[in-house]
C-alpha cells in the first residue's frame, strides 16, 4: 500500500533539495531520516518533515495483512519528487539605469512510502 505526503510552495529552490532527494530515494524510512538528521542543509529539515508526515500517514492508515499497524522499519521511500513551483520575480537595480530580474524560486516536495509486503 502506498502512502503520500507533500509540502507545496516550500520557499527553497528545487535545485538545493534535489541533491538530498537522491541521497534518500529507495532507502528505508528510518534509514533516510537518520541520514537527513546529520545533513547541515535547510532543505534536509524540510524533506525530513515530509518523510515524517508520510510515515505518520502510513501508521494512521490501514493495517497490514497480518492485522497489525505498519512499522517504520518496513516502509521504503519509493518516490521522492522535487518539482519546481511558482516564482517571485523581483527587480535588482544595476549600473547605468539597467535592471536585472531576480527569481525567488519555490518547490513542491512529494514523498511516497510503501510497505515491504506490497513491494514483493
ChimeraX attribute file (.defattr): number of C-alpha atoms within 10 A of each C-alpha:
attribute: neighborCount
match mode: 1-to-1
recipient: residues
	/A:1	15
	/A:2	17
	/A:3	20
	/A:4	19
	/A:5	21
	/A:6	20
	/A:7	16
	/A:8	15
	/A:9	16
	/A:10	17
	/A:11	16
	/A:12	18
	/A:13	20
	/A:14	20
	/A:15	14
	/A:16	15
	/A:17	21
	/A:18	17
	/A:19	13
	/A:20	21
	/A:21	21
	/A:22	12
	/A:23	12
	/A:24	22
	/A:25	18
	/A:26	15
	/A:27	16
	/A:28	21
	/A:29	27
	/A:30	18
	/A:31	16
	/A:32	21
	/A:33	19
	/A:34	13
	/A:35	16
	/A:36	20
	/A:37	13
	/A:38	10
	/A:39	12
	/A:40	9
	/A:41	13
	/A:42	11
	/A:43	23
	/A:44	21
	/A:45	16
	/A:46	17
	/A:47	26
	/A:48	19
	/A:49	16
	/A:50	21
	/A:51	26
	/A:52	17
	/A:53	18
	/A:54	25
	/A:55	27
	/A:56	16
	/A:57	16
	/A:58	25
	/A:59	18
	/A:60	11
	/A:61	13
	/A:62	13
	/A:63	14
	/A:64	15
	/A:65	10
	/A:66	7
	/A:67	8
	/A:68	10
	/A:69	14
	/A:70	22
	/A:71	15
	/A:72	18
	/A:73	12
	/A:74	14
	/A:75	27
	/A:76	24
	/A:77	24
	/A:78	20
	/A:79	17
	/A:80	24
	/A:81	19
	/A:82	25
	/A:83	17
	/A:84	18
	/A:85	18
	/A:86	13
	/A:87	15
	/A:88	11
	/A:89	11
	/A:90	12
	/A:91	11
	/A:92	10
	/A:93	11
	/A:94	9
	/A:95	6
	/A:96	6
	/A:97	6
	/A:98	9
	/A:99	12
	/A:100	10
	/A:101	11
	/A:102	12
	/A:103	13
	/A:104	13
	/A:105	18
	/A:106	19
	/A:107	23
	/A:108	19
	/A:109	25
	/A:110	19
	/A:111	24
	/A:112	22
	/A:113	27
	/A:114	23
	/A:115	23
	/A:116	14
	/A:117	11
	/A:118	10
	/A:119	11
	/A:120	5
